[in-house]
């Protein structure tokens, strides 16, 4: 393969990755648990950007339940982010499959 062509392809790939990283920051999903009594909002970089807990979810005698709801809502948000990232990457790659382990998938 022509070395200049390889450089051009690498530059294109690098540009595409930078574009994808910028788009990931704009993605936002909300995971829920307990009939939406607990909501965790997360961006495409897997940073938790918000947590909302309805007062009826708080029982001082059952902190374990609230902890489980927060964990479940966070897991739900992570699953939704992974799905959104897969869709975004798939659209950028023209539907080519994403390699296993790519961006934590």
Secondary structure as a PSIPRED ss2 file (coil, helix, strand):
# PSIPRED VFORMAT (PSIPRED V4.0)

   1 X C   1.000  0.000  0.000
   2 X C   1.000  0.000  0.000
   3 X H   0.000  1.000  0.000
   4 X H   0.000  1.000  0.000
   5 X H   0.000  1.000  0.000
   6 X H   0.000  1.000  0.000
   7 X H   0.000  1.000  0.000
   8 X H   0.000  1.000  0.000
   9 X H   0.000  1.000  0.000
  10 X H   0.000  1.000  0.000
  11 X H   0.000  1.000  0.000
  12 X H   0.000  1.000  0.000
  13 X H   0.000  1.000  0.000
  14 X H   0.000  1.000  0.000
  15 X H   0.000  1.000  0.000
  16 X H   0.000  1.000  0.000
  17 X H   0.000  1.000  0.000
  18 X H   0.000  1.000  0.000
  19 X H   0.000  1.000  0.000
  20 X H   0.000  1.000  0.000
  21 X H   0.000  1.000  0.000
  22 X H   0.000  1.000  0.000
  23 X H   0.000  1.000  0.000
  24 X H   0.000  1.000  0.000
  25 X H   0.000  1.000  0.000
  26 X H   0.000  1.000  0.000
  27 X C   1.000  0.000  0.000
  28 X E   0.000  0.000  1.000
  29 X E   0.000  0.000  1.000
  30 X E   0.000  0.000  1.000
  31 X E   0.000  0.000  1.000
  32 X E   0.000  0.000  1.000
  33 X E   0.000  0.000  1.000
  34 X C   1.000  0.000  0.000
  35 X C   1.000  0.000  0.000
  36 X C   1.000  0.000  0.000
  37 X C   1.000  0.000  0.000
  38 X E   0.000  0.000  1.000
  39 X E   0.000  0.000  1.000
  40 X E   0.000  0.000  1.000
  41 X E   0.000  0.000  1.000
  42 X E   0.000  0.000  1.000
  43 X E   0.000  0.000  1.000
  44 X C   1.000  0.000  0.000
  45 X C   1.000  0.000  0.000
  46 X C   1.000  0.000  0.000
  47 X C   1.000  0.000  0.000
  48 X E   0.000  0.000  1.000
  49 X E   0.000  0.000  1.000
  50 X E   0.000  0.000  1.000
  51 X E   0.000  0.000  1.000
  52 X E   0.000  0.000  1.000
  53 X E   0.000  0.000  1.000
  54 X C   1.000  0.000  0.000
  55 X H   0.000  1.000  0.000
  56 X H   0.000  1.000  0.000
  57 X H   0.000  1.000  0.000
  58 X C   1.000  0.000  0.000
  59 X C   1.000  0.000  0.000
  60 X C   1.000  0.000  0.000
  61 X C   1.000  0.000  0.000
  62 X C   1.000  0.000  0.000
  63 X H   0.000  1.000  0.000
  64 X H   0.000  1.000  0.000
  65 X H   0.000  1.000  0.000
  66 X H   0.000  1.000  0.000
  67 X H   0.000  1.000  0.000
  68 X H   0.000  1.000  0.000
  69 X H   0.000  1.000  0.000
  70 X H   0.000  1.000  0.000
  71 X H   0.000  1.000  0.000
  72 X H   0.000  1.000  0.000
  73 X H   0.000  1.000  0.000
  74 X H   0.000  1.000  0.000
  75 X H   0.000  1.000  0.000
  76 X H   0.000  1.000  0.000
  77 X H   0.000  1.000  0.000
  78 X H   0.000  1.000  0.000
  79 X H   0.000  1.000  0.000
  80 X H   0.000  1.000  0.000
  81 X H   0.000  1.000  0.000
  82 X H   0.000  1.000  0.000
  83 X H   0.000  1.000  0.000
  84 X H   0.000  1.000  0.000
  85 X H   0.000  1.000  0.000
  86 X H   0.000  1.000  0.000
  87 X H   0.000  1.000  0.000
  88 X H   0.000  1.000  0.000
  89 X H   0.000  1.000  0.000
  90 X H   0.000  1.000  0.000
  91 X H   0.000  1.000  0.000
  92 X H   0.000  1.000  0.000
  93 X C   1.000  0.000  0.000
  94 X C   1.000  0.000  0.000
  95 X C   1.000  0.000  0.000
  96 X C   1.000  0.000  0.000
  97 X C   1.000  0.000  0.000
  98 X C   1.000  0.000  0.000
  99 X C   1.000  0.000  0.000
 100 X C   1.000  0.000  0.000
 101 X C   1.000  0.000  0.000
 102 X H   0.000  1.000  0.000
 103 X H   0.000  1.000  0.000
 104 X H   0.000  1.000  0.000
 105 X C   1.000  0.000  0.000
